[in-house]
Amino acid sequence: CTYYYGFNTTKPPFDNVLVRKAFSAAVDRQMLIDTIFKGAAIPAHTFASPGVWGNVADDPKVGRWMLDYDSELARAWLAEAGYPDGEGLPQITLMYNTSEAHRQIAEIIRSMWKETLGVEVELAEQEWEAYLNILRDDPPQIWRSGWCTDYPDQHNWLFEVFHSGQGDNYIRWHNEEFDRLTGEASQEFDPGRRKELYRRAEIILCDEEAAIIPIYHYGDFTLTKPYVERTYPTLGIGHIERWKVTTR
């Protein structure tokens, strides 16, 4: 699973890629994880999480700026977009569905945007059913979401979520190269070639276009007796028939 913030890329100021990149760069992902989850999550700089076939979550060359938390870079991007220190920005709303955890995360990230960019962001909360209707009909400027794999392949992530013609695409984003890459990958039989296509698509989505803010990949702790040898799969509880109990 991956927790992320989406932009409505048709609404100012997030129709400007530099503003999107500034807001993404201003999120200190590791600090958020240390504060909320006590380390039980992985900072995200890509959409697909580890364990998904074709993911590039372990590739340090993809969107490294998202992990480094460079406040100067974030301010520079916002100034280059024409909003130095946040001056001239319209009112910005971040919406999340009702949850104490979502509220805490939103408050912390809002404070990061205030401290780093000098921007005041309004928070809005909606119950789940109303929230989904809003995302389908008229998403706010920024909104939270998460995606958990239905099957561990990038097709389920990049194509089915963000392809402008065949995915959910709540971010209202259209990029011809991204659509072409993910469409081609859906029909490609060569695994190596598919990985190349998905890597490039991730770079476009999260790095070059910053159409979303990947925040963290979900994590958990598993406690196992020292005399139990077991598997740790991507999905479910695992292949229990493969577990072994050794001599204590």
Secondary structure, DSSP 8 states (H G I E B T S, - for coil): -EEEEEE-TTSTTTTSHHHHHHHHHT--HHHHHHHHTTT-EEE-SSSS-TTSBT--TT-TTSSHHHHHT-HHHHHHHHHHTT-GGGTT---EEEEEES-HHHHHHHHHHHHHHHHHH---EEEEEE-HHHHHHHHHH---SEEEEEE--SSSBGGGTHHHHH-TTTS--TT----HHHHHHHHHHTT---HHHHHHHHHHHHIIIIIIS--EEEEEEE-------TTEE----SSSS--GGG-EE---
